[in-house]
Amino acid sequence: MRIVVVGASGNVGTALLRRLADEPGVDHVVGVSRRMPPDSPPYQSVEWFPCDIGADDAVDGLTRVFAGAAAVVHLAWQIQPSHQPRLLHRSNIVGSRHVAEAAVRAGVPALVVASSVGVYSPGPKDRKVDESHPRQGITGSLYSQQKAAVEDMLDEVEAANPGLRVVRMRPGLIFQYEAGGQITRYFLGPWAPVGLLGRRRVPLLPLPKSMRIQCVLAGDVADAYTRAIRSDVRGAFNVAAEPVLDPSTIAGLLHGRAVRVPTALLTWAAAASWVTRLQPTDPGWIWMATQIPLIDSMRARTELGWVPRYDSLTALNDLLAGMAAGAGTLSPALRPGALFADRVSAVAHGHFPGHGSPY
């Protein structure tokens, strides 16, 4: 079985390569990536094809690579640089359209796409919703709105190509140790004292009361993707581990105290520090965290036989350890975190959080 993974060198892609290496019957994996990883585990047993999926000529190259594949898994997505929305649109919206078009041209039987819990419209925090919940995204969150736009595009592709099996995976936050450096880079920026996480000692944690989120370990997400590839299912699947993480739970893991901050105040602080280039996270992420519903993963459990091996506390603890260590792999996307002096030097040379090439 030949599987093509677009965005194979990132967080979920790296985990999926590890998972597919152990999957019986999968004898040929092709990785598509804008930046090539080195010949080292888990990237060394994969055939690589360099491609910027947002480029005008991407469809022709992707069509050739997709030919003969049993399934294409589309994971490629840019979160940064947040101050360059046109670049994000080119990669995320245009690039996803190119992947779908190439899959149709190549006659691929299955397209498995990375969506997100962020695709959903605002919903409850005291109960869980299934995959039928409205999916117009969260107003003000570019990430959420782009995920919703990609699913709208997939609706059109499915309607025009009923022979193509389209699966949309909608996981919660995806954590793993090796993503520690990347997540610090993408969401906290160069000034964050992540060394405190190594001792799990963050005395005060300012979080909004309404923030109740779900996460899952990357290896468990990779297992859900593998099961979707090997089955004949269609449609959307929520993927999240238990328990739900709230401010008190997160603060307890960090041996600190949760300080309930009004969402409006935290949004103002995020907006001010983002506009002044102090950190890379725009306020849309706070709106999304406080408004997205809790998701029910029952469909994944019943139709895919998916059960996470690790709970959400293990996943979060794994990430915190990775952030403290600046952990990563030799992939450009997951490269380890830089030393503090190097981060300061990068800012001094004009590489500000949320803008430019450090991402």
N, C-alpha and C positions, 0 to 999 in steps of 0.2 A: 504494500500500500504506500502510495506516494502522497505526502502531506506538505503543503506549502504554508508557511507561517510568515505573514507580513507584520513587520515590527518584532522580529524574533529576538532582538538583542536587548529589549527593555525588561521591565520588572516582571510582568506576566510571561513575556516571551521566553525569558531565561528559565523560568520555572517550567514552562511547557516543554521546552527542549529536554530538560531532565526527565520529565514524565514520559515523553514519547520514546526516549531512548530505552525505556523498560517495557514498552507496549508491544506485545506479540503481534506480528503481522505488519508492523510499521517498519519498512526496510529502507525508506528513502525520505528524508526530511530536507526541504529546501527552505532556507531562511532568506527573507527579503528585508533589507535594512538600508537606510540612508548612509549610515556610517558602519563600516565593516568591523566586527570584533576580531581579535587575534585568534590564532590557531591554538586554543587552550580550552579546557573543560568549562562549561558544557558545549562550547561552540565548535569544537574541532571535528565532530563527526557529522557536521551539517554542510550541505552544499549551499554556498552563499551567492546571492545575486544583489549587487548594489543598485538601489533605485530610490529616487526622490519621487514619491507617489503623487506629489502635487504638481510635478512638472508637466508641461504640455505634451511631451512625447511618452509619458509614463504608460499609457494604456497598451501601446504596441509591445513594449518590453514585458509588461506583466502578463499579457496574453500568451506570449511564448513560454514564459515560466510556468504559468498555470496549466498549460496543455498536459493532459494525462494525469492530473492530480485527482485523487479521490475526494479531497476536501481542501478548501482554502480557509485559513483562519486569519481574520483581519484584526490585529491588535494595535497597529500603529496609531499614535495619537500624540499631539504636542500640547503640553500644558504651559510651557514657557517658550519664549519670553512673553510675559503677560502684557507688556506695554506695546506689543506689536500685533494687534488683533488681525491685521490683514495676513500676516504670515501664518497665524494659527488657522484662519479660515482656509488658506491655501492648502495646508497640510491636512486638516481635519475634515473639512466639508468637501473640497475639491478632490483631495486624495482618496477619501472614502468612495466618492462617486467613481473615480478611476478604477479602484479595486473591484467594485461591483460590475462595472462595464466590462472589465477584462475577464472576470469570472464567467459572465454570460457569453462573451465571444469565444472563450476557450471551451465552453461546454462543460464546465465543472459541475458535478452533481450536487455539491453542498458548499455553502458559504456560511461560516460561523463567525459572527461579528461581536466585538467587544463593545457592548453598550454599558450602562451604569445605572445604579440606583438614582443618580442625578437626572435621569431622563424623566422622572415622575413629576407631576404637578404637586403642589403643597398637599400634605396629607397628615394623618393622625400620628401622634407620638405615644399614644396609650394602647394601641392595638396595631396589628400588622395587616398589610394589604397584599393581595396577590397580583399577578401580572396584568389583570384587567384594569387596574387603577389608571386614571387619565395620565397621559405622558406628554404634557406640553412644557415640561421643564419648570425651572424656577426663574422668575423675572429678575433681571439684574445679574444673573450668573452666566457668563459667557460659556463656561464649560457645560453647564446644564442645557442651555439653549442650543449649543452645537450638537450635543448628544441627541436631543429631541429632533433636530433637523436631519441628522443621519438616519434615524429610525423612520422618519417620514419618507426619505429617499428609498429606504429598503422596502417600504410598503409599495411604492411604485414599481420597483424592480420585481417584487414577488408577483404583483398583478399582471405584469407584462410577460413574466417567465415562470409559469406555474410548474415547470419541470425542475426548477432550481429550488433545492431545499435550503431555506434561510433560517438560521438560528441566531437569536439575539441573547447574549449573556448579560445579565444585569446584576453585577456583584456590588457589595458594599465596598468600603475602603479596603485596599489590598496591601497587605504588609508582608515583609520578610526582612531578615537580617541584612542581606546583601543590598537592599534598597535604602539603607540608612543614609549613606552619603547623598544619594540622589534626592530623597525626600527632604533632607535638610536644605539642599541647594534650591529645590523647587518652591518650598513653602516657608522657610524660615530666613534664608539669606545668610550673609557672611558674618553678621554680628551676634547671632544667637549663641548663648553659652551652653551648647549641647553637652559639654563635659559633665554638667550636673546630672544628666540622665544616667551616666555610668554608675553613679552612687545611688540612683533612684531617690534623690533628695531635691525636690522642688517645693519649697515651703508653701508658696501660694500659687494657685492656678486660677487665673481669671477666665471664667467660662460662662456663657449664658445659660440660664436655668433651663431653657427649652431645648438645649442641645442633647439629644439622645441619638446615638449613631450606631452603626453596625460595621463590623469589619470581618475579614477572613484572611487566613494565611495564603500566600501566593501558591504554595504547593497544592493546597486544597482546591483553589480555583483552577489550577492546571488539570487536576483530576476531573473536574466538571467539564472542562473543554474537551478532554480526551473522550469522555463518555458521550458527549454530544456528537463528536466526530464519528464514533463507532456505531451510533444508533441511527434510527430513521426519524427522529423527532424533528419538529418544526416549531417556530415561534419563540417566545421569550421565556427565560428562566431566571428567577431571582436566586442569588447565591450569597448566603451570609451565615456566619457562625453565631453561636450563643455564648455568653449573654449579651444583651444590649449594653452599650457603654454610655454611662451618664457622667456628669461632672464628678460626683462623689466616687464612683468606681475608678475613674482615671486618676483622681487625686490620691486615692488610697494606694494605687499601684506605685505612685511616686512619693509615698510617705509625706504627703503634704495636705493642704486644706483647700477645698474648692471655694473660690470667692465668686458668688453669683453676681455677675456684671450684667447690667441691662444690655440687650442686644444692640440698641441704638448707640450706646456708648462704645461698645466694642467695634461696631461697624465704623464709627467715626475715627477711632484710633487706627483701624486697619486702613481706612481710606487715606488718612493723613500720612501714615508711614509708607504707604504704597506710592502715593503721588510724589512724595519727596525722595523716592528711591531707596528708602532705608531697608525695606524688605519686599519680597516679590509677590506676596499674596494679595490680590485685590479683594474688596469687601464682598464680592459675589459669593466667595467660598463660605463666608459666615452666613449669608442669607440661605445658601443651600443647606448647610449643616443644621440650621434651625427650622427649616421648612420641609425638607424631604420626609416622606413617611417612613415608618418602619416596614420592612419587607418580610413576607412569608416565603420560605424556601421549600414549601411542601411539594411543589411540582417537580423540582430538581430531585427531591428525595424519592418520589414515587415513580417518575417516568425515566429518570436517569440512574436511579439507585445510588445517588450521591449522598454521602454522609461525611461531613468534615472530620478529619482525624484530630484536629486541634481546635480548642475553643478560642473565643475572641481575646481573652486575657493573655493566652499564650502568644497569639499573633501580635498583640500590642507590645508585650514584653520583648518579643523577638525584634520588633522594629526599634524600640527604644535602645536596646543594646547595640543595634547596628548604627543608630544615629550617634550614640556616644562614641563609638569606635570609628566613625566615618567610613563604615564598611561599604564594600562594593565588589565588583568583578573587574575583569580586564576589558569588558565591553565599554565603548565610549559613553553609552547611555547610562550605565551603572557604575561609572568610574568612582573610586573612593573619594571621600571628602578631602579637600585640601587643608593644609595646615593653616592656622589662624593668620600667620604672617603672610602667607601666599594669598589668602582671601583679602586681606587689607591691601596688599600690593595690587591685586586685580581691580579693586575699587579705585585706588589711586590712579590707575591707568585708564579709567573711564568705563570699566565693566560693571555697571550698576545692576543691582537686583531687578529682575523682571525685564531686562533689556539687553540686547546684544547676543554675543556668541558663547558665553560661559555655559550655556545649557546644551 
